[in-house]
Amino acid sequence: MKPIPSRPALSLVLMSLLLSSAFGGAAEKDLPPHAHEHVAGTAYVGAPQPEVNPWASRGIPSRYDFAAYYTRKHYEGEKWHEISRTGEYTDVVVRLGESPREVVFGRVSSYHPEVLVDGEVVAAFPERTERRGDGPGRRPDKVNRYARARLIETNDNRVVIHYRYMPQMPAAEQMRRLNPPDQTGFIDEYFVFYPDGSGVRALRPGSPRMEAWYDADRLQVFRFQISAEGAVEEELAFADDRRMMLDVLGFRIAPHRASAPAPLLERSRTIPQPMLEWNFDEGAGRTTREAVSGRVSQVEGHAALWRRGVSGNALLFDGYTNRIQHSPSRSIQSEQLTLSAWVCIAAYPWNDCSIIQQGDVLADGDGISLGIDPHGRPLLALSTTDGRVTVRKEDAAFRIPRYQWTLLTGIIDRKEGIARLYLNGLAVDERSLRGRRIRWAAGQPVKIGEGPPLEAAWPVGRVHGPYPYGFEGLIDEVCVHGQAIAPDPELPARLQKEMPDMERRILPAGEESWKNFGARYTRLGYHEAWDSMFRMSGHPDVVVTFDKVPGRYVFWHGANYIPMMVNEKGHWYSNQFNETWWNGGFEPMGDKRMVYGRVHIVEQSPARVVIRWRYPLSGVDYRIFAEGWADDSGWGEWCDWYFTIYPDGSCVKRMRSWKSRTHGREWHESMVILGPDQHPESVIESRPTLTLGTLDGTIRRYNWIEEPPTDVNYEDVSLHIVNLQAEYDPYTICGPVNRGNVYTKRGDNPYGVFPAWNHWPVGQFPSPGRYVRYPDRSAHCSMTHLYWDPSVAFEEEGRFEEKLMLEGLSNASPERLVEIARSYLKPPAAVVEGGQVSVEWDEKTRAYQVTRESGEVREMELRLEASEAHPSVNPVFVVENWGEDHEANLLINGKLPPNDVDIRQGVVRRPNGVTALVIWMEMACREPTDFQILNN
């Protein structure tokens, strides 16, 4: 193979990293461990257009400049395309400068990149990993359940594309099991393209273990060149290419929280040799040694995370995948037995959970167990010939504090005929064993950190289990003695003086320093044990920030990309998603391992941001609703949601849900999302909690005191506000509303007046519902539903239904928000002068779409016929076919805008390569107002 021409000098690459975005592009070493960010570079895409250039006959020439954009490729006569349940922005095109060459990451190839010349496919990039699935030929992922491509950066110097896929795709029937696909099977590929057709490609394969995921040597990097005829040549990359791609991927080595081990405990000489003992003092690696036998066991799970212990080091267990199994060389059954362990709880288990066990007594089998129940109470359980004996403090108010080292001890003494449980050296309860014989689980392995499969406690409806979850927190100094040894009550007091070496769980919303208006790709971390369950490079999440509003939008994989509005106090709120029901719920919450959902930044400029979120209606067993029901296409029911976000914090949501037939959907559910240690009543106002408004200015307020209100009047409502204990509250505008309802208090749960569940977000237990009893986990509180007519009814334009909603964060009064509702739902008419320009209101984007019919138009005159009944608050103009790369001059009522009118403009690229101009103005028009857009 002939040598590939050298790519631009490394200094130019580094310069493009610095100049590609207003928010910077810092290298990984300069960023916090959980916040590798990447702001999409130049604004690059707008509404989709046909692939042909329709403007050539209108004086706007076709341009083969260097650019990248989203589009929806059209495949004439292809049945799979005709039945495709995908909306706009589904394919990515990289246009290589000054020639008809394009690289397309498209649905037709399950997003594997192909080279087109004059619109015809002439080559494809080599497949470095064989792809197998349920689709034909070049499209092995038949409906692209897993494959996707995203445009990360585009500017004059380079284009960066992220291509993610699962090479070995499980068959549909495997989605009905409790071992669905997870993050370990994905591959991340990144492509950097340069204007001369050269570039660099990196391939990062997933791995069951995080040590391999963090191994930079596993990253495969290639240089490539695309010839004028479209041929692709690849060769191994140079060292500086590899360094550059590590930065592009947001690659980082495994986080290492260096902390010195605690002083070692001195064992009393009066205590006999234990039967089994784990000190966990290795401090690194994947194995731990049982001290008595010297036998080594694997630390199973995604990662082995070592922390400062109560003595030496300890192990951090993630609650789902971590465990240790030890096959003892001799039976541990004895007339007298003592089990002990030091634990530090991060979250109470989903149900009874073992710290150390032999057998499966917690699932009514044989054996013994020392552990914790879902109330956070210690327990000692043993199987006997007369049934299971469980020792625990039967007091609902009694539970072990979280984030504190605690000594658990259980003694089984057949000589005394007693089973006794100790907490921090003090006896808390006991049970008689007289006349009972213990059913030992001889020959079975001893397990640490995981119990037998169980259902979740306090479930709501159908739960898909039993499931083998585990302990979440730190474990240290596990011992089994063949004698009855009462613990020293003075020891815990000496060892509980310092905070445990364990991260607090805080919902991530990005760095506080992010203050400008714009969207950025980033990686939001929760805590290291939870993060280790995912294999995602530097751009899985999207955060939109503002300079006018102290809040942000967060699309985080920990919440399944369900859009979150986060205010200045860090309170999270969402207006939900699409949901349907059939023998269980189907919703994005079901995709707990995040193998289906995806989020894209599809437009970015100083005037607005557009985000696309795509997800299927999935059960927690990974079935996709209606998959294969309607025809043999293989499609289930997916949703494409589009978010058009402006500098004032407002967002128009265009919610499209693909359907097989006419059946129910849920479109709105007001939810407050809570982090650990947040209670609904510490976040939500109770007087009033809910404010409703009508377009005629009627304001209704409702309190949540001892019970949710029962007299809520939704008649003619178009404004919905949930009042939080902060200055900025989330508002919702839609409608007019047909009806609504309020979530009532559920069951006999004493948690509070606001019903709350903690199966979502973050939780990985395959449950569609679990009531909250304690604020130990992230949770959500559901409050109300709104119902209103669709903007596009099912089968009116296709096999989908579509609804619109305007939402945002605001500190404005309800009366002011009613005016904003009028501005959106009853906007003023627009009148345009001259025959070469047309204008129409687009409720899908809250903008006046101005179409310039000719490239020669230098001036456009528009009038908004505004009034008190039809105001225009912060008007937006989008000039299609702008054909220029610069912004416009603007006159308002024949004059330059006043200094107090903030005007934001941006030139964005349409999928056919033609540019459009977006203008956003911070002003209110309550009387007729003239605008002149001057194309200088």
DRENDOLUM-541089 format. One record per residue (C-alpha): residue in one letter; x, y, z. Coordinates in steps of 0.5 Angstrom, whole numbers, plus 500, padded with zeros to 3 digits. Last residue first. Example, Ala and Ser with C-alpha at 12.3 -4.5 7.8 and 13.67 -1.06 7.14 Angstrom:
BEGIN
   kolpa     x     y     z
       S   527   498   514
       A   525   491   516
# end
This chain:
BEGIN
   kolpa     x     y     z
       N   450   586   508
       N   444   582   508
       L   439   587   512
       I   433   584   516
       Q   428   589   517
       F   423   589   523
       D   417   592   524
       T   412   592   530
       P   405   592   531
       E   403   592   539
       R   405   588   545
       C   412   586   543
       A   416   583   548
       M   424   583   548
       E   430   579   548
       M   431   577   541
       W   433   571   537
       I   436   571   530
       V   437   564   526
       L   440   565   519
       A   440   559   515
       T   446   556   511
       V   446   551   505
       G   449   545   505
       N   444   540   504
       P   443   538   511
       R   442   545   513
       R   448   549   516
       V   447   554   521
       V   449   562   522
       G   447   565   529
       Q   445   571   532
       R   443   573   539
       I   440   580   540
       D   439   583   547
       V   435   589   547
       D   437   594   552
       N   442   598   548
       P   436   600   543
       P   435   596   537
       L   438   601   531
       K   432   604   528
       G   426   603   522
       N   421   600   527
       I   427   595   529
       L   433   595   525
       L   437   589   524
       N   444   587   521
       A   445   580   519
       E   450   575   520
       H   456   572   516
       D   457   565   512
       E   452   567   507
       G   446   563   503
       W   441   565   507
       N   436   559   504
       E   432   560   510
       V   431   566   515
       V   429   563   522
       F   426   569   526
       V   425   568   533
       P   421   573   538
       N   423   574   545
       V   415   575   547
       S   411   576   542
       P   404   578   544
       H   397   576   541
       A   392   579   546
       E   396   585   548
       S   397   586   541
       A   402   584   536
       E   401   584   528
       L   409   582   527
       R   411   586   521
       L   417   584   516
       E   421   587   512
       M   427   583   508
       E   433   586   505
       R   439   584   500
       V   435   579   496
       E   439   576   490
       G   439   569   493
       S   432   568   491
       E   426   565   495
       R   428   567   502
       T   424   563   506
       V   422   566   513
       Q   420   561   519
       Y   418   565   525
       A   420   561   531
       R   417   557   537
       T   421   551   534
       K   415   546   533
       E   410   552   533
       D   413   555   526
       W   409   561   524
       E   410   563   517
       V   414   568   513
       S   415   569   505
       V   420   573   501
       Q   421   574   494
       G   414   578   493
       G   415   584   497
       E   413   586   504
       V   412   581   510
       V   406   580   515
       A   407   576   521
       A   401   574   525
       P   401   575   532
       P   402   568   537
       K   396   565   540
       L   399   559   543
       Y   407   561   544
       S   406   569   545
       R   399   567   549
       A   403   562   554
       I   409   567   555
       E   403   572   557
       V   401   567   562
       L   408   566   564
       R   408   574   566
       E   402   573   570
       P   405   567   573
       S   410   571   576
       A   417   570   573
       N   423   566   576
       S   423   562   570
       L   425   555   568
       G   423   552   562
       E   417   549   558
       L   414   549   551
       M   410   543   549
       L   408   540   543
       K   405   533   541
       E   406   528   535
       E   403   521   534
       F   406   516   529
       R   405   512   523
       G   405   517   518
       E   402   524   516
       E   395   523   519
       E   397   516   521
       F   397   518   528
       A   395   525   530
       V   400   531   529
       S   399   537   534
       P   396   532   539
       D   390   534   543
       W   392   535   551
       Y   392   531   557
       L   396   533   563
       H   399   529   569
       T   401   531   576
       M   406   529   582
       S   411   524   581
       C   417   524   586
       H   423   521   583
       A   429   517   587
       S   436   517   588
       R   438   512   594
       D   438   513   601
       P   432   517   602
       Y   428   512   606
       R   422   508   605
       V   421   509   597
       Y   416   505   593
       R   419   500   588
       G   417   500   581
       P   419   497   574
       S   424   493   577
       P   430   490   574
       F   435   493   579
       Q   440   497   576
       G   438   504   580
       V   440   510   577
       P   434   514   576
       W   429   510   578
       H   427   504   582
       N   427   509   587
       W   419   511   588
       A   416   517   591
       P   409   519   593
       F   409   526   596
       V   405   527   602
       G   411   523   606
       Y   414   516   607
       P   409   513   611
       N   407   508   605
       D   400   505   607
       G   398   505   599
       R   400   511   595
       K   398   518   596
       T   395   521   590
       Y   398   523   584
       V   394   529   581
       N   390   529   575
       G   389   533   568
       R   384   534   563
       N   383   537   556
       V   389   542   556
       P   389   547   551
       G   394   545   550
       C   401   546   552
       I   406   551   557
       T   410   548   562
       Y   414   551   568
       P   419   549   572
       D   421   554   578
       Y   427   559   579
       E   428   562   586
       A   428   556   590
       Q   424   551   594
       L   420   548   588
       N   413   551   586
       V   411   546   580
       I   408   551   575
       H   403   549   569
       L   400   554   564
       S   395   552   559
       V   389   551   563
       D   382   551   560
       E   379   547   565
       Y   384   544   570
       N   381   545   576
       V   384   541   582
       D   379   539   588
       T   383   533   590
       P   389   536   593
       P   395   532   595
       E   394   530   603
       E   397   533   609
       I   399   539   606
       W   400   539   599
       N   397   546   596
       Y   394   549   590
       R   394   555   586
       R   389   557   581
       I   391   563   576
       T   386   566   571
       G   389   570   566
       D   385   569   560
       L   390   564   557
       T   389   560   563
       G   394   559   569
       L   395   553   574
       T   400   553   580
       L   402   547   584
       T   405   546   590
       P   403   553   594
       R   404   552   600
       S   407   546   600
       E   414   547   596
       I   418   542   593
       V   425   540   595
       S   425   539   603
       E   419   536   602
       P   421   531   597
       H   426   528   601
       Q   434   529   599
       D   439   525   602
       P   440   521   596
       G   438   525   590
       L   431   527   588
       I   428   528   581
       V   421   532   581
       M   416   529   576
       S   411   532   572
       E   408   527   568
       H   406   528   561
       W   406   524   554
       E   403   518   556
       R   401   513   551
       G   395   509   549
       H   393   505   543
       T   392   506   535
       R   396   502   531
       S   404   500   530
       K   406   507   533
       W   412   511   533
       S   412   517   538
       R   414   524   536
       M   415   529   542
       R   417   536   539
       K   419   540   545
       V   420   547   545
       C   425   550   550
       S   425   556   554
       G   432   558   558
       D   432   565   556
       P   438   563   551
       Y   433   559   547
       I   432   551   546
       T   429   547   541
       F   428   540   544
       Y   427   534   539
       W   424   528   541
       D   424   521   537
       C   420   515   540
       W   421   508   538
       E   416   502   538
       G   418   496   535
       W   421   495   528
       G   423   488   526
       S   420   489   519
       D   415   483   519
       D   409   486   520
       A   405   489   526
       W   407   485   532
       G   415   485   530
       E   417   489   536
       A   410   491   539
       F   414   494   545
       I   421   493   546
       R   423   487   550
       Y   429   489   555
       D   427   485   561
       V   426   492   564
       G   421   494   559
       S   423   498   553
       L   419   504   549
       P   425   505   545
       Y   429   511   545
       R   431   517   541
       W   433   524   544
       R   435   530   539
       I   438   537   541
       V   437   543   538
       V   441   549   541
       R   439   557   539
       A   441   564   538
       P   449   563   539
       S   449   557   535
       Q   448   550   536
       E   444   545   532
       V   444   537   532
       I   447   536   539
       H   445   528   539
       V   442   523   545
       R   442   516   545
       G   438   510   548
       Y   438   503   547
       V   444   500   551
       M   443   504   557
       R   444   499   562
       K   437   501   565
       D   433   501   559
       G   426   500   563
       M   426   508   565
       P   425   509   557
       E   418   506   557
       F   414   500   557
       G   410   498   563
       G   408   491   565
       N   403   486   561
       W   402   491   556
       W   403   499   558
       T   405   505   554
       E   410   511   556
       N   412   517   553
       F   417   521   557
       Q   417   525   563
       N   416   533   564
       S   422   533   568
       Y   425   536   575
       W   432   536   578
       H   433   541   584
       G   441   543   584
       K   439   550   588
       E   440   554   581
       N   435   550   577
       V   436   543   574
       M   431   542   568
       M   432   534   566
       P   431   531   560
       I   430   523   560
       Y   437   521   558
       N   436   514   561
       A   437   518   568
       G   444   515   569
       H   445   516   562
       W   445   524   563
       F   441   529   559
       V   441   535   563
       Y   438   542   561
       R   441   548   565
       G   439   553   571
       P   442   560   573
       V   438   563   567
       K   441   569   563
       D   448   566   561
       F   445   559   560
       T   447   552   560
       V   446   545   556
       V   449   539   558
       V   449   533   554
       D   452   526   556
       P   455   520   553
       H   461   524   550
       G   468   522   553
       S   468   514   552
       M   462   510   555
       R   463   503   558
       F   458   503   564
       M   458   499   570
       S   464   502   573
       D   460   509   573
       W   456   506   579
       A   463   504   583
       E   466   511   581
       H   460   515   583
       Y   455   519   579
       G   460   521   573
       L   457   526   568
       R   461   525   561
       T   461   531   557
       Y   458   533   550
       R   456   541   550
       A   450   545   549
       G   450   553   549
       F   449   559   553
       N   455   561   557
       K   456   559   565
       W   459   553   565
       S   464   554   572
       E   459   550   576
       E   461   544   572
       G   456   539   570
       A   449   537   573
       P   451   530   577
       L   446   528   582
       I   450   527   588
       R   452   520   591
       R   457   521   597
       E   464   518   595
       M   467   513   600
       D   473   513   604
       P   470   513   611
       M   470   519   615
       E   474   519   621
       K   473   518   629
       Q   469   511   628
       L   475   506   630
       R   476   508   637
       A   468   507   638
       P   468   501   634
       L   473   498   639
       E   470   499   646
       P   464   494   645
       D   469   488   644
       P   466   483   640
       A   463   476   644
       I   467   470   641
       A   463   464   640
       Q   468   459   637
       G   469   456   631
       H   471   463   628
       V   469   466   621
       C   472   473   620
       V   471   479   615
       E   475   485   616
       D   473   490   611
       I   467   491   607
       L   465   498   604
       G   458   500   600
       E   453   497   596
       F   451   490   598
       G   449   485   592
       Y   443   484   587
       P   442   477   585
       Y   435   478   582
       P   428   474   583
       G   426   477   578
       H   422   482   574
       V   417   486   578
       R   410   487   576
       G   406   492   580
       V   410   496   585
       P   415   493   589
       W   416   494   597
       A   422   490   597
       A   425   487   591
       E   425   480   589
       L   430   475   591
       P   436   472   588
       P   441   469   593
       G   446   474   597
       E   452   478   595
       G   458   482   598
       I   462   476   601
       K   460   468   599
       V   462   462   602
       P   462   456   597
       Q   458   450   598
       G   461   444   601
       A   456   444   607
       A   450   448   607
       W   449   447   614
       R   441   445   616
       I   442   447   624
       R   438   442   628
       R   433   445   633
       G   431   443   640
       R   434   449   643
       L   436   454   638
       S   433   461   642
       R   433   467   638
       E   437   474   640
       D   437   481   639
       V   441   488   640
       A   447   485   643
       L   453   491   643
       G   459   490   640
       N   458   495   634
       L   452   491   633
       Y   451   484   636
       L   446   479   634
       R   445   472   638
       A   443   465   636
       I   442   461   642
       G   442   454   645
       E   448   455   650
       K   451   449   647
       R   448   450   640
       D   452   457   640
       I   451   461   633
       I   454   468   634
       G   453   474   629
       T   457   480   629
       L   456   487   625
       L   461   492   626
       T   459   499   623
       W   464   504   619
       Q   459   510   618
       Y   457   513   611
       R   450   510   612
       P   447   510   619
       I   445   503   621
       R   437   502   622
       F   432   502   628
       A   426   506   627
       A   422   500   624
       D   424   496   630
       E   424   488   630
       K   432   488   631
       R   434   482   628
       V   435   475   628
       T   432   470   623
       V   431   463   624
       R   429   459   618
       G   425   453   619
       D   424   447   624
       T   430   443   621
       T   434   449   621
       S   436   454   617
       L   440   460   619
       A   439   468   619
       L   443   474   622
       L   440   480   621
       P   443   488   621
       R   437   493   620
       G   438   498   614
       H   431   497   613
       P   432   493   606
       D   435   488   611
       I   443   487   613
       G   447   481   613
       L   450   475   616
       S   448   469   613
       I   447   461   614
       G   446   455   610
       D   440   451   607
       G   435   454   603
       D   429   459   604
       A   432   465   599
       L   435   468   605
       V   438   461   607
       D   442   461   600
       G   448   457   602
       Q   454   460   606
       Q   454   467   607
       I   458   473   608
       I   455   481   607
       S   448   478   606
       C   442   482   603
       D   435   482   605
       N   432   486   600
       W   434   492   595
       P   440   493   600
       Y   440   500   604
       A   445   505   600
       A   452   507   602
       I   453   502   608
       C   460   502   611
       V   461   495   613
       W   466   491   618
       A   465   484   619
       S   463   478   624
       L   461   471   624
       T   462   467   630
       L   460   460   630
       Q   460   454   636
       E   457   447   635
       S   461   448   628
       Q   460   448   621
       I   465   451   617
       S   467   445   613
       R   474   444   610
       S   478   447   604
       P   473   452   603
       S   471   454   596
       H   471   462   596
       Q   467   467   592
       I   467   474   592
       R   462   479   590
       N   461   485   586
       T   456   485   580
       Y   450   489   583
       G   451   493   590
       D   457   496   587
       F   462   493   593
       L   468   498   595
       L   473   493   598
       A   477   495   604
       N   485   497   606
       G   489   497   612
       S   484   497   618
       V   477   501   618
       G   479   501   611
       R   482   506   606
       R   479   504   599
       W   480   499   594
       L   475   498   588
       A   475   492   584
       A   471   493   577
       H   466   490   573
       G   464   485   578
       E   468   479   581
       V   474   480   586
       Q   477   473   585
       S   479   469   590
       V   486   467   593
       R   488   461   598
       G   492   462   604
       S   489   458   608
       V   488   462   614
       A   489   469   611
       E   484   468   605
       R   487   472   600
       T   484   477   595
       T   485   478   588
       R   483   483   582
       G   489   488   583
       A   490   493   588
       G   490   495   596
       E   492   488   598
       D   489   489   605
       F   483   486   604
       N   483   483   611
       W   479   476   610
       E   479   471   615
       L   476   464   615
       M   477   459   621
       P   479   464   626
       Q   486   463   630
       P   484   464   637
       I   482   471   641
       T   487   471   647
       R   492   474   643
       S   488   480   641
       R   489   482   634
       E   492   489   633
       L   488   493   628
       L   492   496   622
       P   493   503   621
       A   489   506   616
       P   491   505   608
       A   494   511   605
       S   489   515   600
       A   490   515   593
       R   483   516   589
       H   486   512   583
       P   481   514   577
       A   483   508   571
       I   486   512   566
       R   483   517   562
       F   480   517   555
       G   476   523   553
       L   476   520   546
       V   479   526   542
       D   484   526   547
       L   486   519   546
       M   486   520   539
       M   491   526   539
       R   496   521   543
       R   495   516   538
       D   496   520   532
       D   502   523   536
       A   505   516   536
       F   504   514   529
       A   498   511   526
       L   497   504   523
       E   495   504   516
       E   489   505   512
       E   487   506   505
       V   480   508   502
       A   478   509   495
       G   473   515   493
       E   476   516   486
       A   479   523   489
       S   483   518   494
       I   481   517   501
       Q   487   517   506
       F   487   513   513
       R   491   513   519
       F   489   508   524
       V   489   507   532
       Q   487   501   536
       L   486   502   543
       R   488   496   547
       D   494   499   549
       A   490   505   553
       D   488   500   558
       Y   482   503   562
       W   477   499   558
       A   481   493   560
       E   482   495   568
       M   474   496   567
       R   473   489   566
       P   467   486   562
       S   471   489   556
       G   468   494   551
       P   473   495   544
       R   476   502   543
       L   477   503   535
       A   481   510   533
       R   481   513   526
       V   485   518   524
       G   484   523   517
       S   486   524   510
       G   481   527   505
       D   484   533   504
       P   479   537   509
       Y   481   533   515
       F   477   528   518
       V   477   525   525
       F   474   518   526
       Y   472   515   533
       E   470   508   534
       D   466   506   540
       I   465   498   541
       F   459   495   545
       G   459   489   548
       T   461   491   555
       Q   455   496   556
       D   450   491   557
       P   446   486   553
       P   440   483   557
       N   441   477   563
       L   434   477   566
       R   431   474   560
       R   426   476   555
       M   431   480   550
       Q   434   474   549
       E   428   472   544
       A   431   478   540
       A   437   475   538
       P   443   478   541
       M   448   483   537
       Q   455   481   536
       P   458   487   533
       M   455   492   538
       Y   455   499   535
       R   458   506   537
       Y   460   511   531
       H   463   518   534
       I   465   523   529
       V   470   529   529
       V   471   534   523
       R   477   538   522
       N   480   544   520
       D   474   549   518
       N   470   547   524
       T   466   540   526
       E   465   537   532
       I   462   531   535
       L   457   529   530
       R   454   522   532
       A   453   515   530
       R   448   510   532
       A   448   502   532
       Y   444   499   538
       R   437   498   536
       N   439   500   529
       V   433   496   526
       K   436   491   522
       D   443   491   526
       P   447   487   520
       R   446   493   515
       R   451   491   510
       G   448   484   509
       P   441   483   512
       G   439   484   519
       D   439   480   525
       G   446   481   528
       R   453   480   526
       R   459   485   525
       E   466   483   524
       T   471   487   528
       R   476   492   524
       E   471   493   518
       P   475   496   513
       F   472   503   511
       A   467   503   505
       A   467   504   498
       V   464   507   492
       V   457   508   494
       E   454   513   489
       G   452   520   491
       D   457   524   486
       V   462   520   490
       L   460   516   496
       V   464   513   501
       E   461   509   507
       P   462   509   514
       H   459   503   518
       Y   452   507   521
       S   448   500   521
       S   450   500   513
       V   443   503   511
       R   442   507   517
       G   448   512   515
       F   455   514   517
       V   456   517   510
       V   463   520   507
       E   462   524   502
       R   466   526   495
       P   464   531   490
       S   470   535   491
       E   472   542   493
       G   472   539   501
       L   470   533   503
       R   463   533   506
       V   462   529   512
       V   454   526   512
       V   451   524   518
       D   444   520   518
       T   438   520   523
       Y   437   528   524
       E   430   527   522
       G   425   521   524
       T   426   514   525
       R   421   508   524
       S   423   506   518
       I   417   503   514
       E   419   506   507
       H   427   505   508
       W   426   498   509
       K   422   498   503
       E   427   501   499
       G   424   504   493
       E   428   511   493
       Y   433   511   499
       H   433   518   502
       K   438   520   507
       R   436   523   513
       T   441   529   515
       Y   446   531   520
       Y   451   535   518
       A   459   535   516
       A   463   540   513
       F   469   542   508
       D   466   545   502
       Y   463   542   496
       R   458   548   494
       S   452   548   490
       P   450   555   488
       I   445   559   490
       G   441   562   484
       R   434   559   485
       S   436   554   480
       A   441   551   485
       W   437   552   491
       P   434   545   491
       N   440   541   492
       V   439   534   492
       E   439   530   498
       P   432   532   501
       Q   432   537   507
       P   432   536   514
       A   431   542   519
       G   438   545   521
       V   445   543   522
       Y   452   545   523
       A   453   550   529
       T   461   551   529
       G   464   546   534
       A   460   541   539
       V   462   543   546
       H   466   537   549
       E   467   535   556
       H   470   530   560
       A   467   531   567
       H   468   526   572
       P   475   526   573
       P   475   534   573
       L   478   536   567
       D   486   539   566
       K   488   532   565
       E   483   530   560
       A   485   536   555
       A   481   542   555
       G   477   543   549
       G   474   550   550
       F   467   553   551
       A   467   558   545
       S   469   552   541
       S   473   549   536
       L   479   554   537
       L   483   550   543
       L   482   544   539
       S   484   547   533
       M   490   550   535
       L   492   543   538
       V   491   540   531
       L   495   545   528
       S   501   544   532
       L   500   537   530
       A   501   538   523
       P   496   537   518
       R   496   530   516
       S   501   526   513
       P   500   523   506
       I   499   516   506
       P   504   511   504
       K   503   507   498
       M   500   500   500
# end
